[in-house]
Amino acid sequence: DESVPNILKKLERDEQYRSLFEKAYGTSEITSIRFLKALSSFMLMATSSNAKYDKVMRKEGAHFTQEEEKGYALFRSKCANCHPEPLFTDGTFRSNGLTPSAVNDLGRYDITLNPLEKYKFKVPSLRNLRYTAPFMHDGRFLNLEGVLNHYSNEVVDNGTLDPLLKNSNDKLGIQLTVTERALLLAFLETLNDESFIQNKLLAE
């Protein structure tokens, strides 16, 4: 809920930022163009692309274990429609069958006022899940086991449920055995990029 003019005023009052703008641009003048260039340059650096998965795909000597390979195959057959490689998100808004919480967050509907978009939330990337708990838009699941349990057993049809979560046998969700869940979790571990998380250039 900020405005660019007010952000610029705050930056101008900060001696450290004036000094950094002078280093970057030759003068300490802080304009909206300079501010947005600096912000976009930083955001372009924040690219996670050095996880085990990436090294395997680039054939850099890394190999999936047997469990990871099986989990990868499961992922491609059961999850990749919404979480396609290499970003592991399709950027769409979908209803994944969560029971509405006490606050009854209506998702994308609050922006579009289109009843067909109630309970639709943006599909997140699955990269670096080790560092991003709790999960779902409202943080209701503390771990990935809770997420997989939701998709296996707790999906509800809230009127806008994504068709991919409706099966021909009248069961909702993604049917996963205990073994399949363990294999999926093994694969998801390969998407964690420690070099990205530890990159000092992206830290305060």
C-alpha positions in Angstrom: 0.0 0.0 0.0 2.9 2.4 -0.7 3.2 4.9 -3.5 6.4 5.5 -5.5 6.5 9.3 -4.6 6.5 8.4 -0.9 9.1 5.7 -1.3 11.4 8.2 -3.1 10.9 10.7 -0.1 11.9 8.0 2.3 15.0 7.0 0.3 16.0 10.7 -0.1 16.0 11.0 3.8 18.4 8.1 4.1 22.1 9.0 3.8 23.1 5.4 3.1 20.7 5.2 0.1 21.9 8.6 -1.3 25.4 7.3 -1.1 24.5 4.0 -2.9 22.6 5.8 -5.6 25.7 8.0 -6.2 27.9 4.9 -6.5 25.4 3.3 -9.0 24.5 6.4 -11.1 27.2 9.0 -10.5 25.0 11.4 -8.6 22.9 11.0 -5.4 19.7 12.1 -7.2 16.9 9.5 -6.5 14.3 9.4 -9.2 11.5 6.9 -10.0 13.5 5.6 -13.0 16.7 5.0 -11.0 14.7 3.4 -8.2 12.9 1.0 -10.6 16.1 0.2 -12.5 17.8 -0.7 -9.2 14.9 -2.7 -8.0 14.5 -4.6 -11.3 18.3 -5.3 -11.4 18.1 -6.8 -8.0 15.1 -8.9 -8.8 16.7 -10.3 -12.0 19.6 -11.6 -9.8 17.1 -13.5 -7.6 17.0 -16.6 -9.9 17.2 -20.0 -8.5 18.8 -22.3 -11.0 21.5 -24.4 -9.3 19.5 -27.1 -7.4 20.3 -30.8 -7.9 17.4 -30.9 -10.4 19.1 -28.2 -12.5 22.5 -29.9 -12.5 20.8 -33.2 -13.5 19.0 -31.5 -16.4 22.2 -29.7 -17.5 24.0 -33.1 -17.3 26.7 -31.7 -15.0 27.6 -35.0 -13.5 24.7 -35.1 -11.0 22.3 -38.0 -11.1 19.0 -38.6 -9.4 18.9 -41.5 -6.9 16.5 -44.3 -7.7 13.9 -42.8 -5.3 14.3 -39.3 -6.8 13.9 -40.7 -10.3 10.7 -42.5 -9.4 9.5 -39.4 -7.6 10.3 -37.4 -10.8 8.2 -39.8 -12.9 5.3 -39.5 -10.4 5.6 -35.7 -10.4 5.4 -35.6 -14.2 2.3 -37.8 -14.2 0.4 -36.3 -11.2 1.7 -32.7 -10.6 3.2 -31.2 -13.7 0.0 -29.9 -15.2 -0.1 -27.1 -12.7 3.6 -27.1 -11.8 5.5 -27.5 -15.2 9.2 -27.4 -15.4 11.5 -25.6 -15.1 9.8 -22.9 -13.0 7.4 -25.4 -11.4 4.5 -23.1 -11.7 2.3 -22.2 -14.7 1.5 -18.8 -13.2 -2.3 -19.4 -13.3 -4.9 -19.0 -10.6 -6.6 -22.3 -9.6 -8.9 -23.6 -6.9 -7.1 -26.5 -5.2 -10.0 -27.6 -3.1 -9.1 -26.2 0.3 -11.8 -25.9 2.9 -12.5 -22.1 3.3 -10.8 -20.8 6.5 -12.5 -18.7 9.2 -11.6 -15.5 7.3 -13.1 -17.0 4.1 -10.4 -15.7 1.8 -12.1 -15.6 -1.6 -8.9 -15.5 -3.6 -8.8 -14.0 -7.1 -12.5 -13.1 -6.8 -11.6 -10.2 -4.5 -9.8 -8.6 -7.4 -11.9 -9.6 -10.4 -15.4 -10.0 -8.7 -15.9 -12.8 -11.1 -17.8 -15.6 -9.3 -16.0 -18.2 -11.4 -12.7 -17.1 -9.7 -13.8 -17.7 -6.1 -11.2 -19.6 -4.1 -8.7 -19.4 -6.9 -5.1 -18.7 -5.8 -1.9 -18.3 -7.8 -0.1 -21.6 -8.4 3.2 -21.3 -6.5 6.6 -22.5 -7.6 7.8 -25.6 -5.9 11.4 -24.5 -5.9 13.1 -24.2 -2.5 10.3 -25.7 -0.5 12.7 -26.6 2.3 12.9 -22.9 3.1 9.3 -21.7 2.5 7.0 -23.4 5.1 4.2 -22.9 6.1 2.4 -23.9 2.9 -0.8 -22.8 1.0 -1.9 -19.2 0.6 -2.8 -19.0 4.3 0.0 -21.1 5.7 -2.4 -23.7 7.1 0.1 -26.7 6.5 3.3 -26.7 8.5 5.0 -29.3 6.3 4.9 -30.9 2.9 3.3 -34.1 4.4 0.3 -32.0 5.2 0.1 -30.7 1.7 0.3 -34.2 0.2 -2.3 -35.4 2.7 -4.6 -32.6 1.5 -4.3 -33.6 -2.1 -4.8 -37.2 -1.3 -7.7 -37.0 1.2 -9.0 -33.6 1.9 -9.9 -31.9 -1.4 -13.4 -30.4 -1.4 -15.5 -29.2 -4.3 -16.1 -25.5 -3.4 -17.8 -24.8 -6.7 -14.7 -23.7 -8.6 -12.5 -26.7 -8.0 -9.9 -27.2 -10.8 -11.1 -29.9 -13.2 -7.7 -31.6 -12.8 -8.6 -32.5 -9.3 -11.9 -34.2 -10.3 -11.4 -37.9 -11.2 -13.6 -40.1 -13.3 -14.2 -42.4 -10.3 -15.9 -39.5 -8.4 -12.9 -39.2 -6.0 -11.5 -35.7 -5.6 -7.8 -34.8 -5.5 -4.7 -36.7 -6.4 -4.6 -40.3 -5.2 -1.2 -41.1 -3.6 -0.1 -44.1 -1.7 2.2 -43.7 1.3 5.1 -44.9 -0.9 4.3 -42.5 -3.6 4.2 -39.6 -1.2 7.7 -40.5 0.1 9.0 -40.7 -3.5 7.5 -37.3 -4.4 9.1 -35.8 -1.3 12.4 -37.2 -2.4 12.1 -35.6 -5.8 11.0 -32.2 -4.3 14.1 -32.2 -2.2 16.1 -31.9 -5.5 14.5 -28.5 -6.1 16.2 -26.9 -3.1 19.0 -24.6 -4.2 21.3 -23.9 -1.2 23.7 -21.7 -3.3 20.7 -19.4 -4.0 19.6 -19.3 -0.4 23.1 -18.6 0.8 23.9 -15.9 -1.9 25.2 -12.9 0.1 24.4 -10.6 -2.8 20.7 -11.3 -2.2 20.9 -10.7 1.6 20.4 -7.6 3.6 
